[in-house]
């Protein structure tokens, strides 16, 4: 079995998107080159990468190589939210097996956005996206809103925003509705199931005053009772904007009461209000919990907190990969 996660930088949204011209794809292209020439091919293959890989030339070369070698394969765009985990981490996956018979759920030339057992039989062919050779601009309406920080909505129930909902921070009505829907999706666990107990050591994770004042309107703030969190990147804990959610530990304080008219206050009063939320970063252990790592998993003592965040930001969700391997070998 080959398990592979080629460098993602050539395919990320915020990168240069150099694709096969990026030197960092050379190792991946080398594997594609030697695979057809191996005397004994691997029976199974699993590949992971960022969303964006599905519209790359590298992906097209991969599919051509697999077809040449006689592999049956299926592509996915999956997030942990589809397994009831309150963390969005949308990633591209491909599973392949050296077999004449296709997978029972195989949808040729299409990308599944959920696990096969999550599709009703009569809808299985409809809940797919992205034909081979087309770019991600041709994704069906369900997939158009997929974002690396936003997992596909695995809930069939929708609830409208409560009346008089206050739009604080730099958010649109659509963003507020999406968050409201996620927090009301009972198929997803609450964050509190993944949190450590509050203790004195937690003080090192609280956001400093400078970050509160500068980034308050950009933070994705969640409570322990929320059923969502954004993708944690390797810059979490070091950079504030767009690197992951922060936790509001003062659960009785209403966000609306803090943010309403806050921009009109002098800096000192603004900081006092923001401090009442007691915002902190998720700890490395909590992020590891969301990623599905077992309790006995840990880091060596010499590894710093910053290094832990970087390693976890480059990591995978264990439960998602485990289920894909189970499907692959089943």
Number of C-alpha atoms within 10 A of each C-alpha: 11 11 12 13 13 17 16 19 18 24 24 18 13 8 10 11 17 16 21 18 12 13 10 16 19 14 12 16 16 10 12 18 14 10 17 15 10 10 7 8 15 14 13 19 19 21 16 22 22 22 23 21 22 27 19 20 15 20 18 15 15 18 22 12 18 20 12 11 15 15 23 20 24 23 26 24 26 23 28 25 27 22 19 18 25 28 29 25 26 24 24 21 24 22 22 25 22 17 13 9 9 16 18 7 15 17 19 15 15 17 24 24 26 21 17 16 10 12 16 11 11 8 9 17 16 13 17 22 24 20 17 15 13 12 13 18 10 12 17 14 9 13 18 12 12 17 17 20 19 20 27 22 19 18 16 7 10 13 12 9 15 9 6 6 11 14 14 17 18 10 12 11 12 10 12 16 17 18 19 19 20 24 19 17 23 13 17 22 20 20 21 15 14 19 17 13 8 9 7 7 7 14 11 11 16 19 18 12 12 10 13 19 15 11 12 19 16 14 20 19 19 21 20 17 13 21 26 29 28 21 23 25 20 20 20 24 24 12 12 21 17 16 20 25 23 23 26 21 17 14 15 10 13 11 17 14 12 17 18 13 11 18 11 9 11 9 12 9 12 19 17 12 16 18 18 17 19 16 22 20 20 22 19 22 20 18 21 24 20 22 23 19 17 10 9 6 9 12 14 7 7 7 9 11 16 14 15 21 24 19 15 20 21 12 14 19 20 16 16 21 17 12 13 18 16 10 14 18 12 7
